[in-house]
Amino acid sequence: YFTDEQSVRRVAPDGEVRTLARGGLLALGAGRTPANHLTSITVDERGTIFVADSATHRILTITPAGQVDTLSDNDDGWIPRSLAWTN
């Protein structure tokens, strides 16, 4: 799994690259820096993807079905820089 600007992608063992989510909540808002703002990614045992979005101060989730939601949102200056998942 990796982030690529406004996309979350997966590389299969055979080398196939598949886009799991793009745009929508992953897209930058007006006036945002176009650099890769999706700074960290982790996946739980059910296949839910967690993504740190440093530009908008959010942690996003992407379900195996591709549904993107905001898990955490903060305007107080807190910026997610990395994520870890443990069972």
N, C-alpha and C positions, 0 to 999 in steps of 0.2 A: 504494500500500500504506500502511496506517496501523494503529495499535493503538488499541483502545477498551476500557479496563479489562481484562477477561479474554479479549479477542478480537483476532484479526488479520484485517483485512478488505482487500479490493481494490476499487477503483473502476475500472470499465471506461471506455473512451473515450466510450461512450454514456450514462454516468452510473449504470449499474447497480452497486449495492454488493453484494458477495458476501462472506460470512464464510468464511474459509479454515481457521480453527482457533479453538476456544473451549473454555474449561474445561480439564480434564485437567492437564497440566504447566503450562498458562498460568494456572491458578487459584491464588489466594492460599491459603496454609495457615492454620490456626487462629491467631488472634491477630495476623494481619498487617493493616497499614493498608489500607483499601479504595481508596485513591487509585490512579491509573493507574501501576502499577509496571513496565509494559513501556515502557522509556524510549527505545529506538532500534530502528530496523529497516533492513535492507538486503537486497537480492536479488541472487543470482549469475546468471550467464548460463544456467544450467540451470533456473532458477526456484525454487531452494532459497532459503527465507527465513531470515534470521538475526535473532534478536530478543534485545535486552539486557533482562534482568529484574533490576531494581535491588533489589527486595524480597528475593529469594532468592539473589542473587549468582551468577546463572547466565547463560550465553548458550545460547539454544535454537535449534534448527533445525526448520523445517517443510518437508517435501518437497512437490513438486507434487501428490502423492497425498494430502497432509494428515497424514502421519505426523509427530508431534512428538517430538523427542528432546533430551536435554541434551548440548550440545557441550562446555561448560566449566562447572565448579561449584567455588566457592571459599568457604570458611568463615573465611578469614584476614583479613577486613575489606575485601578488594578488591571493589569494586562497579562493574559495567560501566555506563558512562554514555552511551557512543555507540559506533557501529559504522561501519566503512567496508569496502567490498569493491573489490578491484582484481584484474584478470585477470593 
